[in-house]
Amino acid sequence: EQQVNCDNDYLEVYDGSSNTAVRIGQFCHNTVPIIINSTFNFMYIVFHSDSSIAERGFQADFKAVACPQHWAKGCIPSCSCAEHKTLYCDINKGECVCKPGWTGYNCEMEVDLCSSNSCPANTTCETEDGILSCRSCNVYISSESGYIWSPVYKDFLYGGYSAKFCFWTIIGPANSVVTLRFQEFNFPNQFVRVIWNVMVYDGDSTDSNLLGKYNAEGASGIVRSTDNTMHVVLSYGGHEGNGFIASFSTHACNPFTYGQTCENQCDCETNNTQHCDHLT
């Protein structure tokens, strides 16, 4: 028909095997393009007609051709999509259709899932291939109090790394000390206790003084730094057991004081003493 709006006689072309698929377009009069491509190996065509005006109708040729998913418009191999981040390149529009978690003209930009999702305290949000995870290992924590735990301990809750080496650097406010208290060690046998070790350093790295090395034995009471940083390192050689969980807190601790909250005054001769042990 001659109607521009395709009110009476027209063709509908769908990108699939039925009219529930994405409609490529509606065509009538002389609006039919020279070539119409489907995305995959199905195309569904519907012809609508009435008895108002009789014209010659339509004729179309079709051909199935090999067209890799990452080729561009018209199956010309010039699509610039990042292949491992792209579902396919739209062969009608020449546009990259990105996999979940990726965006941009060629699907090179990772969607910032961390800005719209929150992780538990003292964990780090990370995304990889469109998947969000909350990492509880190898983190720097600037907080006055909280918890740290081995990845195995809370993998079932938050996910994490089944790594053989983890560290946590706790940074408290200026002029404060860091107090660490182990809440639980879970090592089922003596062999595992040998290969699990938690080392606590009085500073921000393993170059600092070692405050203690712990496994199931000796992990009671508290460990305290002499300044506002503490570096905790876990090394282990297997996945047996649940690992550990520990709480930490920071508070002011004046020179030559000691006790749970530095409430006691040391009896040291200050002029002849380098420092007073904050615990004893």
C-alpha positions as CSV (number, residue, x, y, z in Angstrom):
1,E,0.0,0.0,0.0
2,Q,1.0,3.7,-0.3
3,Q,0.2,4.6,3.4
4,V,3.3,5.9,5.1
5,N,2.1,4.9,8.6
6,C,1.6,1.2,7.6
7,D,-2.0,1.2,8.8
8,N,-3.3,-1.5,6.4
9,D,-0.7,-3.7,4.7
10,Y,2.7,-4.2,6.2
11,L,5.5,-6.6,7.2
12,E,6.8,-7.2,10.7
13,V,10.2,-8.8,11.1
14,Y,11.3,-10.3,14.4
15,D,14.8,-11.2,15.5
16,G,13.9,-14.8,16.7
17,S,11.5,-17.7,16.1
18,S,8.2,-16.0,17.1
19,N,6.5,-12.6,17.5
20,T,7.7,-12.6,21.2
21,A,11.2,-11.9,20.0
22,V,12.7,-8.4,19.5
23,R,11.0,-6.7,16.6
24,I,13.5,-5.5,14.1
25,G,11.0,-3.3,12.3
26,Q,7.7,-2.7,10.6
27,F,7.8,-2.1,6.9
28,C,5.4,-1.0,4.1
29,H,5.3,1.0,0.9
30,N,8.9,1.7,0.0
31,T,10.4,1.8,3.5
32,V,11.8,-1.7,3.4
33,P,15.7,-1.6,3.7
34,I,17.8,-3.5,1.2
35,I,19.2,-6.0,3.8
36,I,17.7,-7.1,7.1
37,N,19.9,-9.3,9.4
38,S,19.0,-11.4,12.4
39,T,21.2,-11.6,15.4
40,F,21.2,-15.4,15.4
41,N,19.9,-18.2,13.2
42,F,16.1,-17.4,13.4
43,M,14.0,-14.7,11.7
44,Y,10.2,-14.5,12.1
45,I,8.2,-12.6,9.4
46,V,4.5,-11.6,9.7
47,F,2.5,-10.2,6.7
48,H,-0.5,-8.1,7.6
49,S,-3.1,-7.3,4.9
50,D,-6.7,-6.2,4.5
51,S,-9.2,-6.0,1.6
52,S,-9.2,-2.2,1.2
53,I,-6.6,-1.9,-1.6
54,A,-5.1,-4.7,-3.7
55,E,-1.4,-4.1,-4.7
56,R,1.3,-6.4,-5.9
57,G,2.4,-7.4,-2.4
58,F,6.0,-8.2,-1.6
59,Q,8.9,-10.5,-2.6
60,A,12.0,-11.2,-0.6
61,D,15.1,-13.4,-0.9
62,F,16.7,-14.9,2.1
63,K,20.1,-16.5,2.7
64,A,21.8,-18.0,5.7
65,V,25.4,-16.9,6.0
66,A,28.1,-17.6,8.6
67,C,28.5,-14.5,10.8
68,P,30.6,-14.8,14.0
69,Q,29.1,-13.2,17.0
70,H,31.8,-10.6,17.2
71,W,31.6,-9.3,13.7
72,A,30.0,-5.9,13.0
73,K,27.1,-4.6,10.9
74,G,26.6,-6.6,7.8
75,C,28.9,-9.3,9.0
76,I,32.0,-7.3,8.2
77,P,34.8,-8.4,10.5
78,S,35.6,-4.9,12.0
79,C,33.8,-5.0,15.4
80,S,35.9,-3.3,18.1
81,C,34.3,-5.0,21.0
82,A,36.4,-6.5,23.8
83,E,35.5,-10.1,23.0
84,H,35.8,-11.7,26.5
85,K,33.7,-8.9,27.9
86,T,31.0,-8.9,25.2
87,L,28.0,-11.1,24.6
88,Y,27.9,-10.3,20.9
89,C,28.2,-7.4,18.4
90,D,24.8,-6.3,17.1
91,I,25.1,-7.0,13.3
92,N,22.2,-4.6,12.5
93,K,23.5,-1.7,14.5
94,G,27.2,-2.5,14.8
95,E,27.0,-2.0,18.6
96,C,28.7,-4.0,21.3
97,V,26.2,-5.8,23.6
98,C,28.2,-6.2,26.9
99,K,28.3,-9.0,29.4
100,P,26.9,-8.2,32.9
101,G,29.3,-6.1,34.8
102,W,30.8,-4.3,31.7
103,T,29.8,-1.2,29.8
104,G,31.1,1.4,27.4
105,Y,31.4,1.6,23.6
106,N,33.5,-1.5,23.3
107,C,32.6,-3.1,26.7
108,E,36.0,-2.2,28.2
109,M,34.7,-0.3,31.2
110,E,33.9,-2.3,34.4
111,V,30.6,-1.3,36.1
112,D,31.3,0.1,39.6
113,L,29.3,-2.4,41.6
114,C,31.0,-1.3,44.8
115,S,29.4,2.2,44.7
116,S,25.9,0.6,44.9
117,N,26.6,-2.3,47.3
118,S,28.0,-2.3,50.8
119,C,30.5,-4.7,52.4
120,P,30.8,-5.6,56.1
121,A,33.0,-3.4,58.2
122,N,36.8,-3.9,57.8
123,T,36.5,-5.6,54.4
124,T,37.3,-4.4,51.0
125,C,34.9,-4.4,48.1
126,E,36.3,-5.8,44.8
127,T,34.8,-6.7,41.4
128,E,36.2,-9.1,38.9
129,D,34.4,-10.0,35.6
130,G,31.2,-8.4,36.8
131,I,31.2,-10.4,40.1
132,L,31.4,-8.5,43.5
133,S,33.2,-9.9,46.5
134,C,34.0,-8.5,49.9
135,R,37.6,-9.2,50.7
136,S,38.5,-9.7,54.4
137,C,42.2,-10.3,53.7
138,N,45.2,-8.0,52.9
139,V,43.4,-4.8,54.1
140,Y,44.3,-1.6,55.8
141,I,41.9,-0.7,58.5
142,S,41.5,2.9,59.8
143,S,39.1,2.4,62.6
144,E,38.9,2.8,66.4
145,S,37.5,-0.7,66.9
146,G,36.3,-3.8,65.1
147,Y,37.1,-7.3,64.2
148,I,39.5,-9.2,61.9
149,W,39.2,-12.8,60.9
150,S,40.9,-15.3,58.7
151,P,39.2,-15.8,55.3
152,V,38.3,-19.4,56.1
153,Y,36.5,-18.3,59.3
154,K,33.9,-16.2,57.5
155,D,34.1,-17.5,53.9
156,F,30.6,-19.0,54.3
157,L,29.3,-15.5,55.3
158,Y,31.1,-12.9,53.2
159,G,33.3,-14.7,50.8
160,G,37.0,-14.0,50.7
161,Y,40.4,-15.5,49.7
162,S,41.5,-19.0,50.4
163,A,45.0,-17.7,50.5
164,K,48.0,-19.0,52.3
165,F,49.1,-15.6,53.4
166,C,47.0,-12.7,54.8
167,F,47.7,-9.5,56.5
168,W,45.8,-6.7,58.3
169,T,47.3,-3.4,59.1
170,I,45.3,-1.6,61.8
171,I,45.8,2.2,62.0
172,G,44.3,4.0,65.0
173,P,44.0,7.7,65.8
174,A,47.2,9.6,66.6
175,N,48.5,9.3,70.1
176,S,46.7,6.0,70.7
177,V,47.6,2.3,71.0
178,V,46.0,-0.7,69.4
179,T,44.8,-3.6,71.6
180,L,44.1,-7.0,70.0
181,R,42.1,-9.8,71.7
182,F,41.7,-13.2,70.1
183,Q,38.1,-14.4,70.4
184,E,38.5,-17.8,68.9
185,F,41.1,-20.2,67.4
186,N,39.7,-23.3,65.7
187,F,42.4,-25.8,64.8
188,P,41.3,-29.4,65.1
189,N,44.6,-31.2,65.6
190,Q,48.3,-30.7,66.5
191,F,49.4,-31.0,62.9
192,V,47.3,-28.1,61.8
193,R,48.5,-26.0,64.8
194,V,52.0,-26.3,63.4
195,I,51.1,-24.9,60.0
196,W,48.8,-22.1,61.2
197,N,50.5,-19.1,62.7
198,V,49.4,-15.6,63.5
199,M,52.2,-13.1,64.0
200,V,51.6,-9.7,65.5
201,Y,54.0,-6.8,64.8
202,D,54.4,-3.5,66.7
203,G,54.1,-1.2,63.7
204,D,52.9,-1.2,60.1
205,S,54.9,-4.0,58.6
206,T,56.9,-7.2,59.2
207,D,60.0,-5.0,59.6
208,S,58.6,-3.8,63.0
209,N,59.2,-5.5,66.3
210,L,57.5,-8.9,66.7
211,L,55.0,-8.7,69.6
212,G,54.0,-12.4,69.5
213,K,53.5,-15.5,67.4
214,Y,50.4,-17.5,68.1
215,N,48.5,-20.6,67.1
216,A,46.0,-22.5,69.4
217,E,48.3,-22.2,72.4
218,G,49.1,-18.8,73.9
219,A,46.3,-17.0,72.1
220,S,44.6,-15.7,75.2
221,G,44.7,-12.4,76.8
222,I,45.5,-9.2,74.9
223,V,48.3,-8.0,72.6
224,R,49.0,-4.2,72.6
225,S,51.1,-2.0,70.3
226,T,53.3,0.8,71.6
227,D,52.0,3.2,69.0
228,N,48.9,3.6,66.8
229,T,49.6,0.9,64.3
230,M,49.6,-2.9,64.5
231,H,50.4,-5.4,61.7
232,V,48.8,-8.9,61.9
233,V,50.0,-11.6,59.6
234,L,48.4,-15.1,59.0
235,S,50.3,-17.9,57.3
236,Y,48.9,-21.4,56.9
237,G,49.4,-24.4,54.8
238,G,45.9,-26.0,54.6
239,H,42.2,-25.4,54.9
240,E,41.5,-27.5,57.9
241,G,39.8,-25.7,60.8
242,N,38.0,-22.4,60.8
243,G,41.0,-20.2,61.6
244,F,40.6,-17.3,64.0
245,I,38.6,-14.2,64.8
246,A,40.0,-11.3,66.9
247,S,38.6,-8.0,68.1
248,F,40.7,-4.8,68.2
249,S,40.2,-1.4,69.9
250,T,42.2,1.8,70.1
251,H,42.5,4.2,73.0
252,A,44.8,6.8,74.4
253,C,47.6,5.4,76.5
254,N,49.8,7.9,78.2
255,P,53.6,7.2,78.7
256,F,54.5,5.1,81.7
257,T,51.0,3.7,82.2
258,Y,49.8,0.1,81.9
259,G,46.8,-2.2,82.4
260,Q,43.7,-3.1,80.3
261,T,43.0,0.6,79.6
262,C,46.3,2.0,80.7
263,E,44.8,3.1,83.9
264,N,47.8,2.2,86.2
265,Q,50.9,4.3,86.7
266,C,54.2,2.6,86.2
267,D,56.8,2.7,89.1
268,C,59.7,3.2,86.7
269,E,62.3,5.9,87.1
270,T,61.3,7.8,84.0
271,N,64.7,9.4,83.4
272,N,66.4,5.9,83.2
273,T,63.6,4.0,81.4
274,Q,63.0,3.7,77.7
275,H,59.3,2.9,78.1
276,C,56.9,1.1,80.4
277,D,55.3,-2.1,79.1
278,H,51.6,-1.2,78.5
279,L,50.5,-4.6,79.6
280,T,52.6,-5.5,82.6
